[in-house]
């Protein structure tokens, strides 16, 4: 019985020895083929700080909290926009007034450009008709003067005949009456001729005034050009004001996760002051600080298995994307001073960047730790 117990104990010891030997062999084999470390940190290439560009104001609404997923173009926050909206409305009103002035001026210019030639042509025709009437009246006056000269010669002759008793007083009175009538006719036609000349002078003045309206058209066109310049300036101001108004709403530039919220509702913000920090899930990677003694066989493209402390039941996989060409100590804020000869040999750590190829990226957060196994390329 005792021998059996000893035999069983011996077998157990042998079994335990074989187990530990197998485990040691596996451990050595595993460490030979895999570089293992727990100096692991989740990082992201794209950590984006979003802010209100060019505008300041009171933060009235925050739509997202830390850890929330966001889509590109999704609204994140708003600041008070009353002043910016009022500025847009004022510029729209000013722009409308300028457009109304342009419309009225354009109508007047078109009207004058159409009416001026017609009025000048009409006045010119009137003047031509008056010239014809002037020539006709002048011809009538010449005819009347010729008749008057003839009647006056007849009157001299009639007066001599009357003195000689050869004609009656009635015949002399008739010739005298003809003289008076002709003189009155000449005076009347002369008055008409003077009136025609005055009408011509008036028409000349009207033609000059009408032609002077061309200067008015030129002045209108010059003013229209200044209005066009003013309109463009107002349009530019309005466009800028609308841009500023749109800036009062903050939108996500990428699909990602809210990593940090920097402000609360009611805070007064300055332009460019960060409101959120957003991580792009596609930019997550694992940064490994691998001891220099474990670097053998670790090259770009080596596969890796990743375990994160926050998600022990989740598996992640990746490949070595880059082995950085300097140790972590190189970038220390306070590097070791060995100029005095003091030196303690320490295993330096090298940065190894692992690209995540498999696993739920939505679970990742910047700064998470864990363990990585990198399969060596031997």
C-alpha positions in Angstrom: 0.0 0.0 0.0 2.8 2.3 0.9 4.7 1.3 -2.2 1.6 2.1 -4.3 1.4 5.6 -2.7 5.1 6.2 -3.4 4.6 5.0 -6.9 1.6 7.4 -7.4 3.5 10.3 -5.8 6.4 9.5 -8.1 4.2 9.6 -11.2 2.6 12.9 -10.0 6.0 14.4 -9.6 7.1 13.2 -13.0 3.8 14.5 -14.5 4.3 17.9 -12.8 7.9 18.0 -13.9 6.9 17.2 -17.5 4.1 19.8 -17.3 6.5 22.5 -16.1 9.1 21.4 -18.6 6.5 21.6 -21.4 5.4 24.9 -20.2 9.0 26.2 -20.0 9.7 24.9 -23.5 6.5 26.5 -24.7 7.3 29.7 -22.9 10.8 29.8 -24.4 9.4 28.9 -27.8 6.7 31.6 -27.5 9.2 34.2 -26.4 11.5 33.3 -29.2 8.8 33.6 -31.8 6.8 36.5 -30.2 7.7 39.8 -28.7 5.4 40.4 -25.7 5.0 43.6 -23.8 2.4 45.4 -21.7 3.8 48.9 -22.4 0.9 49.5 -24.7 -1.2 52.6 -25.3 -4.0 53.3 -27.7 -3.3 56.5 -29.7 -4.9 58.3 -32.7 -3.4 60.1 -35.6 -6.4 62.4 -35.9 -7.3 64.1 -32.7 -9.3 67.1 -33.9 -10.0 70.1 -31.8 -13.2 71.8 -33.1 -14.0 75.5 -32.4 -16.1 78.4 -33.6 -14.0 80.1 -36.3 -14.0 83.9 -36.5 -17.0 84.4 -34.1 -17.4 84.9 -30.4 -20.4 84.8 -28.1 -22.3 83.0 -25.4 -22.5 79.3 -25.8 -26.3 78.5 -25.7 -26.4 74.8 -26.7 -24.2 71.8 -26.5 -25.5 68.7 -28.3 -22.9 66.1 -27.5 -21.2 64.7 -24.4 -17.9 62.9 -24.0 -18.0 59.4 -25.5 -20.8 60.2 -28.0 -20.5 59.1 -31.5 -20.8 61.9 -34.1 -21.3 61.9 -37.9 -19.5 64.3 -40.3 -21.7 67.4 -40.7 -23.7 66.7 -37.5 -24.3 69.8 -35.4 -22.3 69.9 -32.1 -23.0 73.3 -30.5 -24.4 76.8 -31.0 -23.5 80.3 -29.8 -25.9 83.2 -29.6 -26.6 84.4 -33.2 -28.9 87.4 -32.8 -26.3 90.0 -33.6 -25.1 88.1 -36.6 -28.6 87.5 -37.9 -29.4 91.2 -37.4 -26.3 92.2 -39.4 -27.4 89.9 -42.3 -31.0 91.4 -42.2 -29.6 95.0 -42.3 -27.3 94.2 -45.2 -30.2 92.6 -47.1 -32.3 95.7 -46.6 -29.5 98.0 -47.8 -28.9 95.7 -50.8 -32.7 95.8 -51.6 -32.6 99.7 -51.5 -29.7 99.8 -53.9 -31.4 97.4 -56.3 -34.5 99.5 -56.2 -32.4 102.6 -57.0 -30.7 100.7 -59.8 -34.1 99.7 -61.2 -35.5 103.2 -61.1 -32.3 104.7 -62.7 -32.3 102.0 -65.4 -35.9 102.8 -66.2 -35.2 106.6 -66.4 -32.1 106.1 -68.6 -34.0 103.8 -71.0 -36.9 106.3 -71.1 -34.6 109.3 -71.7 -32.5 107.5 -74.4 -35.7 106.6 -76.2 -37.4 110.0 -75.8 -34.5 112.4 -76.5 -34.1 111.5 -80.2 -37.9 111.5 -80.7 -38.2 115.0 -79.1 -35.3 116.4 -81.0 -36.7 115.0 -84.3 -40.2 116.4 -83.4 -38.8 119.8 -82.5 -36.6 119.9 -85.7 -39.7 119.2 -87.8 -41.6 121.9 -86.1 -38.7 124.3 -86.7 -38.6 123.3 -90.4 -42.3 124.0 -90.7 -41.8 127.4 -89.0 -39.0 128.2 -91.5 -41.4 127.3 -94.3 -44.0 129.6 -92.7 -41.4 132.3 -92.3 -40.4 132.2 -95.9 -44.1 132.3 -96.9 -44.8 135.3 -94.6 -41.7 137.1 -95.9 -42.9 136.5 -99.5 -46.3 137.8 -98.5 -44.7 140.9 -97.0 -42.7 141.5 -100.2 -45.8 141.2 -102.3 -47.8 143.5 -100.0 -44.9 146.0 -100.1 -44.9 145.9 -103.9 -48.6 146.5 -104.0 -48.3 149.3 -101.4 -45.6 151.0 -103.5 -47.9 150.7 -106.6 -50.9 152.1 -104.6 -48.8 155.0 -103.3 -47.7 155.9 -106.8 -51.4 155.7 -107.8 -52.3 157.8 -104.9 -49.9 160.6 -106.0 -51.3 160.4 -109.4 -54.9 160.4 -108.1 -54.2 163.4 -105.9 -52.9 165.4 -108.9 -56.0 164.3 -110.9 -58.2 165.3 -108.0 -56.6 168.8 -107.9 -57.2 169.1 -111.6 -60.8 168.1 -111.1 -60.5 165.1 -113.2 -61.6 162.5 -110.6 -64.0 162.7 -107.7 -63.1 162.8 -104.0 -64.6 159.3 -103.6 -62.1 157.8 -106.0 -59.2 159.5 -104.1 -60.6 158.1 -100.8 -60.7 154.6 -102.3 -57.0 154.7 -103.2 -56.2 156.1 -99.8 -58.2 153.3 -98.1 -56.3 150.7 -100.2 -53.0 152.2 -98.9 -54.2 152.0 -95.3 -55.4 148.4 -95.7 -52.1 147.4 -97.3 -50.1 149.0 -94.5 -52.3 147.2 -91.9 -51.8 143.9 -93.7 -48.0 144.4 -93.8 -48.0 145.2 -90.1 -50.1 142.1 -89.4 -48.0 139.8 -91.5 -44.8 141.4 -89.9 -46.2 140.7 -86.5 -46.9 137.1 -87.5 -43.3 136.8 -88.9 -42.0 138.1 -85.6 -44.1 135.5 -83.7 -42.7 132.7 -86.0 -39.2 133.9 -85.2 -39.9 133.8 -81.5 -41.3 130.3 -81.9 -38.2 129.3 -83.7 -36.1 130.7 -80.8 -38.2 128.8 -78.3 -37.8 125.6 -80.3 -34.0 126.2 -80.4 -34.0 126.5 -76.6 -36.1 123.3 -76.3 -33.7 121.4 -78.6 -30.8 122.6 -76.5 -32.5 121.6 -73.3 -33.4 118.2 -74.8 -29.9 117.6 -76.0 -28.7 118.7 -72.5 -30.7 115.8 -71.2 -28.0 113.6 -72.7 -25.7 114.9 -69.9 -28.4 113.9 -67.5 -28.3 110.4 -69.0 -24.5 110.4 -68.6 -24.8 111.5 -65.0 -27.4 108.8 -64.4 -25.1 106.2 -65.9 -22.2 107.4 -63.8 -24.4 107.1 -60.7 -25.5 103.7 -61.8 -21.9 102.5 -62.0 -21.4 103.8 -58.4 -24.5 102.0 -57.3 -23.2 98.8 -59.0 -19.9 99.1 -57.0 -21.9 99.8 -53.9 -24.1 96.7 -54.6 -21.0 94.5 -55.0 -19.6 95.8 -51.8 -22.8 95.1 -50.0 -23.1 91.7 -51.5 -19.6 90.9 -50.3 -20.4 92.2 -46.8 -23.7 90.2 -46.8 -21.9 87.0 -48.0 -19.3 87.5 -45.2 -22.0 88.2 -42.7 -23.9 85.1 -43.7 -20.7 83.1 -43.4 -20.2 84.5 -39.9 -23.9 83.6 -39.1 -23.3 80.0 -40.2 -20.2 80.0 -38.0 -22.5 80.4 -35.0 -23.3 76.7 -35.4 -20.5 74.2 -34.9 -20.5 71.1 -37.1 -18.4 67.9 -36.8 -15.7 67.9 -39.5 -15.4 64.0 -39.4 -17.1 60.9 -38.3 -15.7 60.2 -34.8 -16.1 60.0 -31.1 -16.2 62.9 -28.6 -13.0 62.6 -26.6 -13.2 65.8 -24.5 -15.8 68.5 -23.9 -14.0 71.8 -22.8 -17.0 74.1 -22.1 -20.5 74.2 -20.6 -23.6 76.0 -21.8 -23.5 79.7 -20.8 -19.7 80.1 -21.3 -18.5 83.0 -23.4 -16.2 81.8 -26.1 -13.5 83.6 -28.2 -12.8 82.7 -31.8 -10.8 79.5 -32.2 -11.3 78.4 -28.5 -11.7 74.6 -28.5 -15.2 73.3 -27.6 -14.7 69.6 -28.3 -11.9 67.2 -29.1 -13.0 64.5 -31.6 -11.1 61.3 -32.4 -11.4 59.8 -35.8 -11.9 56.0 -35.1 -10.2 55.1 -38.4 -7.0 56.8 -37.1 -6.7 54.6 -34.0 -3.4 52.7 -33.6 -1.5 51.0 -30.8 1.7 52.5 -29.7 4.1 49.9 -28.1 7.2 50.7 -26.1 9.2 47.6 -26.9 12.5 46.8 -25.0 15.5 46.8 -27.3 16.2 43.2 -26.2 12.9 42.2 -27.8 13.4 43.9 -31.1 14.9 40.9 -32.9 12.6 39.9 -35.8 10.2 42.8 -35.2 9.7 44.4 -38.6 7.1 46.3 -40.6 4.3 43.9 -41.6 4.6 41.5 -38.6 1.2 40.4 -37.3 0.2 41.3 -33.8 -2.5 40.3 -31.3 -3.8 43.0 -29.0 -5.6 42.6 -25.6 -6.9 45.7 -23.9 -7.4 45.9 -20.2 -10.7 47.7 -20.6 -12.1 44.8 -22.8 -10.5 41.6 -21.7 -13.1 39.5 -23.6 -12.5 41.4 -26.9 -9.9 40.4 -29.4 -8.0 42.9 -31.6 -5.5 42.2 -34.3 -3.0 44.4 -36.2 0.2 44.6 -38.1 3.4 46.5 -37.3 3.2 49.7 -39.3 6.4 51.3 -38.3 9.4 50.8 -36.0 10.6 54.2 -35.0 14.3 55.0 -35.4 14.9 56.4 -31.9 14.3 55.2 -28.3 11.8 56.7 -26.0 14.6 58.2 -23.9 15.7 60.3 -26.8 12.5 62.3 -26.5 12.5 62.6 -22.7 12.0 66.1 -21.3 14.9 65.6 -19.0 17.5 63.3 -20.7 20.1 61.5 -18.7 23.3 63.3 -18.1 26.3 60.8 -18.5 29.0 63.4 -19.0 30.3 62.9 -15.5 30.9 59.2 -16.2 27.9 57.9 -14.2 26.2 55.3 -16.3 23.8 52.5 -15.5 23.0 50.2 -18.4 19.2 50.0 -18.9 17.2 48.3 -21.6 16.0 51.1 -23.8 12.5 51.1 -25.2 11.7 51.7 -28.9 8.5 53.0 -30.2 6.6 50.5 -32.4 3.4 51.6 -34.2 0.8 48.9 -34.8 -2.0 49.4 -37.3 -5.3 47.9 -36.1 -6.8 45.6 -38.7 -9.4 43.7 -36.8 -11.7 44.5 -33.9 -14.5 46.9 -32.9 -12.9 50.3 -33.3 -15.9 52.0 -31.7 -14.8 50.6 -28.3 -11.3 52.2 -28.5 -10.4 55.3 -26.5 -7.2 57.3 -26.6 -4.9 56.2 -23.7 -6.3 52.7 -23.1 -3.6 50.1 -22.1 -3.2 46.4 -22.6 -0.8 43.8 -23.8 0.6 43.0 -27.3 2.1 39.9 -28.9 4.1 40.6 -32.0 5.0 37.6 -34.1 8.6 37.9 -35.1 9.8 37.5 -38.7 12.7 35.1 -38.3 
